[in-house]
Amino acid sequence: MLILYTVTGYLLVGVVFALLFVTRLIHRVDEASIGSPWSFKLLIFPGCIILWPVLMKKYFSTKNTRQHD
């Protein structure tokens, strides 16, 4: 039962992060995504759910790098 709760929690956090990332944060990580159509964002949404820790780390490292410029 613990595994089920862990996976469910991971996926719920992933869905929330993916919604935020796809709608507001993606352009800070990848400038080529500026003006991208919703079909592209829909396509990457499942990957964002699964890989949310990697994308969050990338977002914060990019955010910190741009502040020092």
Sequence and secondary structure as in RCSB ss.txt:
>XXXX:A:sequence
MLILYTVTGYLLVGVVFALLFVTRLIHRVDEASIGSPWSFKLLIFPGCIILWPVLMKKYFSTKNTRQHD
>XXXX:A:secstr
 HHHHHHHHHHHHHHHHHHHIIIIIHHHH GGGTT  HHHHHHHHHHHHHTHHHHHHHHHHHHHHHHT 
